[in-house]
Amino acid sequence: MNFFYDINKMNDFTYSLKIHGENVEPIYKTIKKMIKSFHYEEDTESIYFSAENVSIFTQYIKNNKLELKQCIKLIDDITKQMIYLKSMNYGFYGFDANDILVVDNLFLFCNTKNLLCLQEDNFMFIEPIVKPYFSNPEIIKLTTLPSVINYKCCYYSLGVLVVFCILNKYLLVGNELKSPEEVENILKPLLNTKIYWFIKRCLEPNVDKRILLLI
């Protein structure tokens, strides 16, 4: 696993988190908006916060499946962080399960490896990247450099993550996308629920028309 952070338990209710790599500041600022008890120490370049339990997302999910209520919380938390990052002109173009920490019942995106500064609401790719597990059509089809991709590509990644968590199904097959018919068949257990329509908005083929809306 590719971790760009260190999480340590200091005592029964205090944890430290140190994030590595470039673009650390926007991640810390985002986490500060999400966690109530939080402080940063310059000498250790770490944040300290109170929590009863902290775990990596891959450890948190049992049988690779979340309950509906947990899934809605995941959507809400990751969506908020996407919005916070966008307000600072940053975004992530996909993610892996170990990018997310679960702090009590809070889902936090903590890795910097897939985080980039936006240029007019787009990601600019000038070097080859390791494609994240929860990817999207735009990143999968990224074959020429430099390339410009709309920041909303990550909405598709969130939809893929949600499907994986609640249905234990993966919508991507290597560098191939499942057909619309295959995707619809996978989503049948959620048909006409608010999560179903949230996922459909995330998986909109036209990246410009993707929205994050759970109603």
Accessible surface in RSA format (square Angstrom, percent):
REM  Atomic radii and reference values for relative SASA: ProtOr
REM  Chains: A
REM  Algorithm: Lee & Richards
REM  Probe-radius: 1.40
REM  Slices: 20
REM RES _ NUM      All-atoms   Total-Side   Main-Chain    Non-polar    All polar
REM                ABS   REL    ABS   REL    ABS   REL    ABS   REL    ABS   REL
RES MET A   1   168.80  87.4  88.13  58.3  80.67 192.1  97.48  82.9  71.32  94.5
RES ASN A   2    83.84  57.8  77.68  75.1   6.16  14.8  26.74  64.4  57.10  55.2
RES PHE A   3    77.11  38.6  51.43  31.9  25.68  66.8  51.43  31.2  25.68  73.5
RES PHE A   4    59.82  29.9  58.10  36.0   1.72   4.5  59.82  36.3   0.00   0.0
RES TYR A   5     8.87   4.1   1.89   1.1   6.98  18.2   1.89   1.4   6.98   8.6
RES ASP A   6    68.02  47.6  63.55  63.3   4.48  10.6  18.11  42.6  49.92  49.8
RES ILE A   7    46.28  26.3  26.41  19.7  19.87  47.9  26.41  19.0  19.87  53.9
RES ASN A   8    81.15  56.0  76.76  74.2   4.39  10.6  17.53  42.2  63.62  61.5
RES LYS A   9   124.53  60.8  92.40  56.7  32.13  76.5  48.31  43.5  76.22  81.2
RES MET A  10   104.84  54.3  71.02  47.0  33.82  80.5  67.75  57.6  37.09  49.1
RES ASN A  11    86.12  59.4  73.40  70.9  12.72  30.6  42.73 102.8  43.39  41.9
RES ASP A  12   103.05  72.2  97.91  97.5   5.14  12.1  17.63  41.5  85.42  85.2
RES PHE A  13   119.61  59.8 119.46  74.0   0.15   0.4 119.46  72.4   0.15   0.4
RES THR A  14    37.52  26.7  37.52  38.0   0.00   0.0  19.69  26.4  17.83  26.9
RES TYR A  15    15.18   7.1  15.18   8.6   0.00   0.0   8.40   6.3   6.78   8.4
RES SER A  16    10.57   8.9  10.57  14.1   0.00   0.0   2.46   5.2   8.11  11.4
RES LEU A  17     0.98   0.5   0.98   0.7   0.01   0.0   0.98   0.7   0.00   0.0
RES LYS A  18    67.95  33.1  67.35  41.3   0.60   1.4  24.29  21.9  43.66  46.5
RES ILE A  19     7.65   4.4   0.00   0.0   7.65  18.4   0.00   0.0   7.65  20.8
RES HIS A  20    68.87  37.6  65.03  45.2   3.85   9.8  49.47  51.0  19.41  22.6
RES GLY A  21    47.62  58.7   0.00   N/A  47.62  58.7  24.46  67.1  23.16  51.9
RES GLU A  22   145.38  83.5 133.50 101.0  11.88  28.3  57.27 110.8  88.12  71.9
RES ASN A  23    40.08  27.6  25.16  24.3  14.92  35.9   5.94  14.3  34.14  33.0
RES VAL A  24    32.35  21.3  29.13  26.4   3.22   7.8  29.13  25.3   3.22   8.7
RES GLU A  25   107.38  61.7 101.93  77.1   5.45  13.0  41.15  79.6  66.23  54.1
RES PRO A  26     8.58   6.3   8.07   7.4   0.51   1.9   8.58   7.1   0.00   0.0
RES ILE A  27     1.12   0.6   1.12   0.8   0.00   0.0   1.12   0.8   0.00   0.0
RES TYR A  28    21.72  10.1  21.31  12.1   0.41   1.1  21.31  16.0   0.41   0.5
RES LYS A  29   101.02  49.3  97.46  59.8   3.56   8.5  54.67  49.2  46.35  49.4
RES THR A  30     2.34   1.7   2.34   2.4   0.00   0.0   2.34   3.1   0.00   0.0
RES ILE A  31     0.08   0.0   0.08   0.1   0.00   0.0   0.08   0.1   0.00   0.0
RES LYS A  32   130.73  63.8 121.55  74.6   9.18  21.9  63.78  57.4  66.95  71.3
RES LYS A  33   127.34  62.1  93.33  57.3  34.02  81.0  49.42  44.5  77.92  83.0
RES MET A  34    24.29  12.6   5.38   3.6  18.91  45.0   6.19   5.3  18.10  24.0
RES ILE A  35    14.01   8.0   7.08   5.3   6.92  16.7   9.89   7.1   4.12  11.2
RES LYS A  36   212.74 103.8 174.43 107.0  38.31  91.2 125.39 112.9  87.35  93.0
RES SER A  37    53.04  44.8  43.03  57.4  10.00  23.0  45.79  97.5   7.24  10.1
RES PHE A  38    38.94  19.5  10.47   6.5  28.47  74.1  10.47   6.3  28.47  81.5
RES HIS A  39    93.74  51.2  89.80  62.4   3.94  10.1  72.48  74.7  21.26  24.7
RES TYR A  40    96.95  45.3  70.44  40.1  26.52  69.0  49.72  37.4  47.24  58.2
RES GLU A  41    64.56  37.1  61.05  46.2   3.51   8.4  19.91  38.5  44.65  36.5
RES GLU A  42   144.34  82.9 128.97  97.6  15.38  36.6  42.83  82.8 101.51  82.9
RES ASP A  43   126.55  88.6  81.98  81.6  44.58 105.4  53.54 126.0  73.01  72.8
RES THR A  44    51.88  36.9  43.80  44.4   8.08  19.3  50.72  68.1   1.16   1.8
RES GLU A  45    95.97  55.1  95.29  72.1   0.68   1.6  22.79  44.1  73.18  59.7
RES SER A  46     7.73   6.5   7.73  10.3   0.00   0.0   0.22   0.5   7.52  10.5
RES ILE A  47     0.00   0.0   0.00   0.0   0.00   0.0   0.00   0.0   0.00   0.0
RES TYR A  48    27.11  12.7  26.53  15.1   0.58   1.5  13.83  10.4  13.28  16.4
RES PHE A  49     5.80   2.9   0.31   0.2   5.49  14.3   5.53   3.4   0.28   0.8
RES SER A  50    61.39  51.9  50.20  67.0  11.19  25.8  22.63  48.2  38.76  54.3
RES ALA A  51     6.31   5.8   0.00   0.0   6.31  14.4   5.64   7.9   0.67   1.8
RES GLU A  52   114.91  66.0 105.61  79.9   9.30  22.1  23.53  45.5  91.38  74.6
RES ASN A  53    98.47  67.9  97.09  93.8   1.38   3.3  25.82  62.1  72.65  70.2
RES VAL A  54    27.73  18.2   1.98   1.8  25.75  62.1   2.37   2.1  25.36  68.8
RES SER A  55    31.53  26.6  26.90  35.9   4.63  10.7  25.79  54.9   5.74   8.0
RES ILE A  56    26.78  15.2  26.67  19.9   0.11   0.3  26.67  19.2   0.11   0.3
RES PHE A  57     0.38   0.2   0.38   0.2   0.00   0.0   0.38   0.2   0.00   0.0
RES THR A  58    50.76  36.1  31.54  32.0  19.22  45.8  30.41  40.8  20.36  30.8
RES GLN A  59   126.30  70.6  96.05  70.2  30.25  72.0  41.43  88.2  84.87  64.4
RES TYR A  60    57.73  27.0  47.02  26.8  10.71  27.9  38.15  28.7  19.58  24.1
RES ILE A  61    15.00   8.5   4.44   3.3  10.56  25.5   4.58   3.3  10.42  28.3
RES LYS A  62   163.84  79.9 154.28  94.7   9.56  22.8 101.25  91.1  62.59  66.7
RES ASN A  63   136.33  94.0 110.51 106.8  25.82  62.2  35.37  85.1 100.96  97.6
RES ASN A  64    66.78  46.1  65.85  63.6   0.93   2.2   0.10   0.2  66.68  64.5
RES LYS A  65   117.41  57.3 106.42  65.3  10.99  26.2  49.61  44.7  67.80  72.2
RES LEU A  66     6.62   3.7   2.79   2.0   3.83   9.6   3.61   2.5   3.01   8.1
RES GLU A  67   128.10  73.5 125.55  95.0   2.55   6.1  45.77  88.5  82.33  67.2
RES LEU A  68    98.16  54.7  92.97  66.5   5.19  13.1  92.97  65.3   5.19  14.0
RES LYS A  69   176.05  85.9 169.42 103.9   6.63  15.8 114.90 103.4  61.15  65.1
RES GLN A  70    59.25  33.1  56.96  41.6   2.29   5.5  23.54  50.1  35.71  27.1
RES CYS A  71     0.00   0.0   0.00   0.0   0.00   0.0   0.00   0.0   0.00   0.0
RES ILE A  72    45.03  25.6  45.03  33.5   0.00   0.0  45.03  32.4   0.00   0.0
RES LYS A  73    60.54  29.5  58.20  35.7   2.33   5.6  54.97  49.5   5.57   5.9
RES LEU A  74     0.00   0.0   0.00   0.0   0.00   0.0   0.00   0.0   0.00   0.0
RES ILE A  75     2.89   1.6   2.89   2.2   0.00   0.0   2.89   2.1   0.00   0.0
RES ASP A  76    56.87  39.8  53.29  53.0   3.58   8.5  15.23  35.9  41.64  41.5
RES ASP A  77     1.51   1.1   1.51   1.5   0.00   0.0   0.00   0.0   1.51   1.5
RES ILE A  78     0.66   0.4   0.66   0.5   0.00   0.0   0.66   0.5   0.00   0.0
RES THR A  79    20.21  14.4  20.21  20.5   0.00   0.0  20.02  26.9   0.19   0.3
RES LYS A  80    86.23  42.1  85.27  52.3   0.96   2.3  41.34  37.2  44.89  47.8
RES GLN A  81     0.55   0.3   0.55   0.4   0.00   0.0   0.32   0.7   0.23   0.2
RES MET A  82    14.67   7.6   8.05   5.3   6.62  15.8  10.58   9.0   4.09   5.4
RES ILE A  83   105.91  60.3 101.91  75.9   4.00   9.7 105.16  75.7   0.76   2.1
RES TYR A  84    56.59  26.4  56.42  32.1   0.17   0.5  28.69  21.6  27.90  34.4
RES LEU A  85     0.61   0.3   0.61   0.4   0.00   0.0   0.61   0.4   0.00   0.0
RES LYS A  86    62.49  30.5  56.19  34.5   6.30  15.0  23.20  20.9  39.29  41.8
RES SER A  87    91.10  77.0  46.97  62.7  44.14 101.7  49.32 105.0  41.78  58.5
RES MET A  88    52.50  27.2  34.54  22.9  17.96  42.8  36.73  31.2  15.77  20.9
RES ASN A  89    67.32  46.4  66.73  64.5   0.59   1.4  22.80  54.9  44.52  43.0
RES TYR A  90    44.38  20.7  43.56  24.8   0.82   2.1  13.63  10.2  30.74  37.9
RES GLY A  91     7.99   9.8   0.00   N/A   7.99   9.8   7.99  21.9   0.00   0.0
RES PHE A  92     1.67   0.8   0.74   0.5   0.92   2.4   0.74   0.5   0.92   2.6
RES TYR A  93     8.93   4.2   8.93   5.1   0.00   0.0   0.80   0.6   8.14  10.0
RES GLY A  94     0.00   0.0   0.00   N/A   0.00   0.0   0.00   0.0   0.00   0.0
RES PHE A  95     0.52   0.3   0.52   0.3   0.00   0.0   0.52   0.3   0.00   0.0
RES ASP A  96    31.48  22.1  31.48  31.3   0.00   0.0  12.15  28.6  19.33  19.3
RES ALA A  97    15.79  14.5  13.16  20.3   2.63   6.0  13.16  18.5   2.63   7.0
RES ASN A  98    11.14   7.7  10.23   9.9   0.92   2.2   0.10   0.3  11.04  10.7
RES ASP A  99     0.12   0.1   0.12   0.1   0.00   0.0   0.00   0.0   0.12   0.1
RES ILE A 100     0.64   0.4   0.64   0.5   0.00   0.0   0.64   0.5   0.00   0.0
RES LEU A 101     0.42   0.2   0.42   0.3   0.00   0.0   0.42   0.3   0.00   0.0
RES VAL A 102     2.51   1.7   1.31   1.2   1.20   2.9   1.31   1.1   1.20   3.2
RES VAL A 103     7.49   4.9   6.36   5.8   1.13   2.7   6.36   5.5   1.13   3.1
RES ASP A 104    63.82  44.7  45.83  45.6  17.99  42.5  30.03  70.7  33.79  33.7
RES ASN A 105    98.07  67.6  96.77  93.5   1.29   3.1  34.50  83.0  63.57  61.4
RES LEU A 106    27.96  15.6  27.96  20.0   0.00   0.0  27.96  19.6   0.00   0.0
RES PHE A 107     2.47   1.2   2.47   1.5   0.00   0.0   2.47   1.5   0.00   0.0
RES LEU A 108     0.75   0.4   0.75   0.5   0.00   0.0   0.75   0.5   0.00   0.0
RES PHE A 109     2.78   1.4   1.45   0.9   1.33   3.5   1.45   0.9   1.33   3.8
RES CYS A 110     0.00   0.0   0.00   0.0   0.00   0.0   0.00   0.0   0.00   0.0
RES ASN A 111     0.41   0.3   0.41   0.4   0.00   0.0   0.41   1.0   0.00   0.0
RES THR A 112     7.92   5.6   1.07   1.1   6.85  16.3   0.43   0.6   7.48  11.3
RES LYS A 113    42.18  20.6  17.21  10.6  24.97  59.5  19.53  17.6  22.65  24.1
RES ASN A 114     4.79   3.3   4.79   4.6   0.00   0.0   0.00   0.0   4.79   4.6
RES LEU A 115     3.46   1.9   0.00   0.0   3.46   8.7   0.00   0.0   3.46   9.3
RES LEU A 116    53.54  29.8  53.54  38.3   0.00   0.0  53.54  37.6   0.00   0.0
RES CYS A 117    61.36  46.4  52.75  58.8   8.61  20.2  23.20  58.8  38.16  41.1
RES LEU A 118     3.11   1.7   0.00   0.0   3.11   7.8   0.00   0.0   3.11   8.4
RES GLN A 119   101.96  57.0  93.74  68.5   8.22  19.6  35.47  75.5  66.49  50.4
RES GLU A 120   164.79  94.6 134.96 102.1  29.83  71.0  63.42 122.7 101.37  82.8
RES ASP A 121    63.16  44.2  62.53  62.2   0.63   1.5  13.71  32.3  49.45  49.3
RES ASN A 122    39.31  27.1  39.31  38.0   0.00   0.0   1.57   3.8  37.73  36.5
RES PHE A 123     0.10   0.0   0.10   0.1   0.00   0.0   0.10   0.1   0.00   0.0
RES MET A 124    67.35  34.9  53.66  35.5  13.69  32.6  52.48  44.6  14.87  19.7
RES PHE A 125     4.22   2.1   1.90   1.2   2.32   6.0   4.22   2.6   0.00   0.0
RES ILE A 126   121.64  69.2 100.49  74.9  21.15  51.0 100.62  72.5  21.02  57.0
RES GLU A 127   116.73  67.0 114.33  86.5   2.40   5.7  31.55  61.0  85.18  69.5
RES PRO A 128   117.82  85.9  93.42  85.2  24.40  88.7  98.87  81.6  18.95 117.8
RES ILE A 129    49.15  28.0  21.56  16.1  27.59  66.5  29.25  21.1  19.91  54.0
RES VAL A 130   134.63  88.6 122.54 110.9  12.10  29.1 126.61 110.0   8.03  21.8
RES LYS A 131    72.55  35.4  51.77  31.8  20.78  49.5  39.13  35.2  33.42  35.6
RES PRO A 132     7.50   5.5   0.00   0.0   7.50  27.3   2.58   2.1   4.92  30.6
RES TYR A 133   105.92  49.5  96.88  55.1   9.04  23.5  81.45  61.2  24.46  30.2
RES PHE A 134     1.27   0.6   1.27   0.8   0.00   0.0   1.27   0.8   0.00   0.0
RES SER A 135     3.69   3.1   3.69   4.9   0.00   0.0   3.69   7.9   0.00   0.0
RES ASN A 136     0.00   0.0   0.00   0.0   0.00   0.0   0.00   0.0   0.00   0.0
RES PRO A 137    12.80   9.3  12.80  11.7   0.00   0.0  12.80  10.6   0.00   0.0
RES GLU A 138    35.40  20.3  26.85  20.3   8.55  20.4  23.81  46.0  11.59   9.5
RES ILE A 139     0.00   0.0   0.00   0.0   0.00   0.0   0.00   0.0   0.00   0.0
RES ILE A 140    13.39   7.6   7.45   5.6   5.94  14.3   7.45   5.4   5.94  16.1
RES LYS A 141   139.70  68.2 120.24  73.8  19.47  46.4  77.79  70.0  61.92  66.0
RES LEU A 142    21.56  12.0   8.59   6.1  12.97  32.6  12.09   8.5   9.47  25.5
RES THR A 143   118.09  84.0  79.30  80.4  38.79  92.4  67.23  90.3  50.85  76.9
RES THR A 144    93.81  66.7  89.52  90.8   4.29  10.2  71.11  95.5  22.70  34.3
RES LEU A 145    71.70  39.9  36.98  26.5  34.72  87.3  37.20  26.1  34.50  92.8
RES PRO A 146    97.72  71.2  79.62  72.6  18.11  65.8  79.86  65.9  17.86 111.0
RES SER A 147    21.34  18.0  14.44  19.3   6.89  15.9  14.10  30.0   7.24  10.1
RES VAL A 148    85.04  56.0  56.18  50.9  28.86  69.5  56.18  48.8  28.86  78.3
RES ILE A 149    15.11   8.6  11.75   8.8   3.37   8.1  15.11  10.9   0.00   0.0
RES ASN A 150    31.76  21.9  26.14  25.3   5.63  13.6   6.43  15.5  25.34  24.5
RES TYR A 151    34.58  16.1  34.58  19.7   0.00   0.0  14.81  11.1  19.78  24.4
RES LYS A 152    41.25  20.1  41.25  25.3   0.00   0.0  14.65  13.2  26.60  28.3
RES CYS A 153     0.00   0.0   0.00   0.0   0.00   0.0   0.00   0.0   0.00   0.0
RES CYS A 154     4.62   3.5   4.62   5.2   0.00   0.0   0.00   0.0   4.62   5.0
RES TYR A 155    22.69  10.6  22.69  12.9   0.00   0.0   2.70   2.0  19.98  24.6
RES TYR A 156    17.16   8.0  17.16   9.8   0.00   0.0   4.99   3.7  12.17  15.0
RES SER A 157     0.00   0.0   0.00   0.0   0.00   0.0   0.00   0.0   0.00   0.0
RES LEU A 158     0.00   0.0   0.00   0.0   0.00   0.0   0.00   0.0   0.00   0.0
RES GLY A 159     0.00   0.0   0.00   N/A   0.00   0.0   0.00   0.0   0.00   0.0
RES VAL A 160     0.00   0.0   0.00   0.0   0.00   0.0   0.00   0.0   0.00   0.0
RES LEU A 161     0.15   0.1   0.15   0.1   0.00   0.0   0.15   0.1   0.00   0.0
RES VAL A 162     0.00   0.0   0.00   0.0   0.00   0.0   0.00   0.0   0.00   0.0
RES VAL A 163     0.00   0.0   0.00   0.0   0.00   0.0   0.00   0.0   0.00   0.0
RES PHE A 164    29.99  15.0  29.99  18.6   0.00   0.0  29.99  18.2   0.00   0.0
RES CYS A 165     0.00   0.0   0.00   0.0   0.00   0.0   0.00   0.0   0.00   0.0
RES ILE A 166    13.13   7.5  11.69   8.7   1.44   3.5  11.69   8.4   1.44   3.9
RES LEU A 167    29.49  16.4  17.73  12.7  11.76  29.6  18.70  13.1  10.80  29.1
RES ASN A 168    73.74  50.8  58.97  57.0  14.76  35.5   7.43  17.9  66.30  64.1
RES LYS A 169   109.55  53.4 107.00  65.7   2.55   6.1  51.48  46.3  58.08  61.9
RES TYR A 170    56.31  26.3  45.79  26.1  10.51  27.4  36.37  27.3  19.93  24.6
RES LEU A 171     0.98   0.5   0.24   0.2   0.74   1.9   0.24   0.2   0.74   2.0
RES LEU A 172     3.34   1.9   1.64   1.2   1.69   4.3   1.64   1.2   1.69   4.6
RES VAL A 173    85.87  56.5  80.39  72.8   5.48  13.2  83.49  72.5   2.38   6.5
RES GLY A 174    65.26  80.5   0.00   N/A  65.26  80.5  44.72 122.7  20.54  46.0
RES ASN A 175   101.70  70.1  86.33  83.4  15.37  37.0  19.17  46.1  82.53  79.8
RES GLU A 176   118.60  68.1 117.51  88.9   1.09   2.6  43.64  84.4  74.96  61.2
RES LEU A 177    60.52  33.7  35.30  25.3  25.21  63.4  35.77  25.1  24.75  66.6
RES LYS A 178    54.45  26.6  41.25  25.3  13.21  31.4  10.05   9.0  44.41  47.3
RES SER A 179    41.39  35.0  34.06  45.5   7.33  16.9  35.72  76.1   5.67   7.9
RES PRO A 180   105.38  76.8  94.70  86.3  10.69  38.9 101.45  83.8   3.93  24.4
RES GLU A 181   128.63  73.8 117.67  89.0  10.96  26.1  71.81 138.9  56.82  46.4
RES GLU A 182    87.87  50.5  82.31  62.3   5.56  13.2  35.59  68.8  52.29  42.7
RES VAL A 183    17.33  11.4  17.33  15.7   0.00   0.0  17.33  15.1   0.00   0.0
RES GLU A 184    53.49  30.7  53.46  40.4   0.03   0.1  43.58  84.3   9.91   8.1
RES ASN A 185    91.41  63.0  83.62  80.8   7.79  18.8  15.08  36.3  76.34  73.8
RES ILE A 186    26.87  15.3  18.56  13.8   8.31  20.0  24.08  17.3   2.79   7.6
RES LEU A 187     0.01   0.0   0.00   0.0   0.01   0.0   0.01   0.0   0.00   0.0
RES LYS A 188   129.84  63.3 118.73  72.8  11.12  26.5  69.33  62.4  60.51  64.5
RES PRO A 189    99.73  72.7  58.02  52.9  41.70 151.6  71.40  58.9  28.33 176.1
RES LEU A 190    16.22   9.0  16.07  11.5   0.15   0.4  16.22  11.4   0.00   0.0
RES LEU A 191    91.47  50.9  75.42  54.0  16.05  40.3  75.42  53.0  16.05  43.2
RES ASN A 192   104.44  72.0  78.16  75.5  26.28  63.3  23.78  57.2  80.66  78.0
RES THR A 193    59.50  42.3  53.28  54.0   6.22  14.8  59.44  79.8   0.06   0.1
RES LYS A 194    98.91  48.3  89.83  55.1   9.08  21.6  43.35  39.0  55.56  59.2
RES ILE A 195     0.77   0.4   0.77   0.6   0.00   0.0   0.77   0.6   0.00   0.0
RES TYR A 196     8.99   4.2   8.99   5.1   0.00   0.0   0.21   0.2   8.78  10.8
RES TRP A 197   110.13  44.2 110.13  53.3   0.00   0.0  98.21  52.4  11.91  19.3
RES PHE A 198     1.64   0.8   1.64   1.0   0.00   0.0   1.64   1.0   0.00   0.0
RES ILE A 199     0.00   0.0   0.00   0.0   0.00   0.0   0.00   0.0   0.00   0.0
RES LYS A 200    74.65  36.4  65.97  40.5   8.67  20.7  30.16  27.1  44.48  47.4
RES ARG A 201    57.69  24.2  51.84  26.4   5.85  13.9  21.44  29.3  36.25  22.0
RES CYS A 202     0.00   0.0   0.00   0.0   0.00   0.0   0.00   0.0   0.00   0.0
RES LEU A 203    19.42  10.8  10.28   7.4   9.14  23.0  10.58   7.4   8.84  23.8
RES GLU A 204    51.48  29.6  49.11  37.2   2.38   5.7   5.93  11.5  45.55  37.2
RES PRO A 205   117.01  85.3  93.75  85.5  23.26  84.6 100.30  82.8  16.71 103.9
RES ASN A 206    62.40  43.0  53.91  52.1   8.48  20.4  23.15  55.7  39.25  37.9
RES VAL A 207    24.63  16.2  23.22  21.0   1.42   3.4  23.22  20.2   1.42   3.8
RES ASP A 208    90.71  63.5  76.33  76.0  14.37  34.0  25.18  59.3  65.52  65.3
RES LYS A 209   140.98  68.8 122.78  75.3  18.20  43.3  72.89  65.6  68.10  72.5
RES ARG A 210     0.07   0.0   0.07   0.0   0.00   0.0   0.00   0.0   0.07   0.0
RES ILE A 211    76.00  43.3  74.76  55.7   1.25   3.0  76.00  54.7   0.00   0.0
RES LEU A 212    34.76  19.4   7.66   5.5  27.10  68.1   8.43   5.9  26.33  70.9
RES LEU A 213    70.28  39.1  67.92  48.6   2.36   5.9  70.28  49.4   0.00   0.0
RES LEU A 214    48.26  26.9  21.59  15.4  26.67  67.0  21.59  15.2  26.67  71.8
RES ILE A 215   127.18  72.4  91.59  68.2  35.59  85.8 117.84  84.9   9.34  25.3
END  Absolute sums over single chains surface
CHAIN  1 A    11087.5       9249.9       1837.6       6023.5       5064.0
END  Absolute sums over all chains
TOTAL         11087.5       9249.9       1837.6       6023.5       5064.0
